[in-house]
């Protein structure tokens, strides 16, 4: 299959020592993403004072390893998962940094999954109008998605990620040893983002993500993970602030974020993306694109997300209408002409409703 023009000139996976893969991310503030085992202990920053932020449910050994590597000035524990992504937690963390007199030439380091990465990055972007930011993601979701690209932020009751800033990290260390501690369902959450990168840009990822080898400690894990990160790296290199093609990374996310919000995050982000990709595939087909629903059904069967509560189109539509891809003319959806051929489109309401009914029937049967 022809590589789409928007991913043709990819940042290179420049290798590294041992099993570590290094991916260069360009743009106004270039940085490197390293993927491999043992990286928590090898993390190094140039700044003398460091605030380390981590979630309460992180294995204590991870925190101790990074503390030994970085000797942080202060360590801040925050609630786990999306419970940390609130304005209240954000404010408390900023106060902790101020109480410690952390200076402008300090750094904030986020250690944990995608939620704490989003929070820590927003803290770094906001404290003293911006300090250095580094991230050590410990989940597959954090590695493939949140840690790369500089999107930071928190949620509002009205929707997901409605407050935030673009603030690229200075370095990202993806220690694949941390993935061995994840429950299978949490690992599968992150796989949704890797599979999405296959649908929108690199179809070779689709069978690799569904392979039995794609698991913590599995052969070729680092290579598949690095290739999935490369997809995002090339997009954010060319479009950091989502003026154009970066929106393609939101394939499946319009419904996904609505499902998270309407269930008060009882549906996790990775599960919601799995569900949302299938809805986007149905919309793509109904808008004249290729029928790619076999791929999204295959992923849902592999992921096995928890069943959804009973929902109507009216339940989710207000949240979809506030999606960050919306503009003054309304909501835009990321659709696919075919594999690796994404585009943005406005979809008539009758098509949205019809696809929602088909989606409900499918996910009820599959999940």
Secondary structure, 3 states (H helix, E strand, C coil): CCCCHHHCCCCCECCCCCCCEEEEECCCCCEEEEEECCCCCCCCCCCCCEEEEEECCCCHHHHHHHHHHHCCCEEEEECCHHHHCCHHHHHHHHHHHHHCCCCCCCEEEEEECHHHHHHHHHHHHHHHHCCEEEEEECCHHHHHHHCCCCEEEEEECCEEEEEEEECCCCEEEEEHHHHHHCCHHHHHHHHHHHHHHHHHCCCHHHHHHHCCCCCCCCCCHHHHHHHHHHHHHHHHHHCCCCCCHHHHHHCCHHHHHHHHHHCCCCCCHHHHHHHHHHHHHHHHHHCCCCCCHHHHHHHHHHHCCCCCCCCCHHHHHHHHHCCCCCECCECCEEEEEECCEEEEECCCHHHHHHHHHHHHHHHHHHC
